[in-house]
Structure formats: C-alpha cells, structure tokens
Amino acid sequence: MNDSQKTTTAAENLMNALNRLTTDTSRLVVCPPVTKSAAINEYQALVEQAELIVLKAKDLKHEATGRF
C-alpha cells in the first residue's frame, strides 16, 4: 500500500467515525435519554467517540505530512 492509499484509507476512516458521531448525536436529539444515568452514559459515549476522532485526525495528519 503506497502513501496515497494509506492517506485515503485514513481519511475514509475519519469520515466514517464523524458520520457515526453525527448519527448518534441526532439519535439523542430525537430520542433523549429518560433517566439521568442513561443520559450520563449516552453523553459519555459521545465524548469518547469525539476523543477517538481527534486521535484519528492526528494519525491522518501524520500520514499526510509525516510529522506529529
């Protein structure tokens, strides 16, 4: 796999992760959690997804530029 393919794959993975985060966020808007504990769990899951997206974006930057 050449560098262009690696960058393309990393970008597609990042886009898929962003799409999942958007879908989960929209689901919470349409069907909000009923209990406080469910809300905490749901929103914590969104935060974890966002943190993973940041890490994926940093990996993509590294793939594209060769720098951290």
Residue pairs with C-beta under 8 A, 6 or more apart in sequence:
1 9
3 63
6 63
7 60
7 63
7 64
10 56
10 59
10 60
10 63
11 60
13 56
14 53
14 56
14 57
14 60
17 49
17 52
17 53
17 56
18 53
20 49
21 46
21 49
21 50
21 53
24 45
24 46
24 49
25 46
28 42
28 43
28 46
32 39
33 39
33 41
33 42
58 68
61 67
61 68
62 68
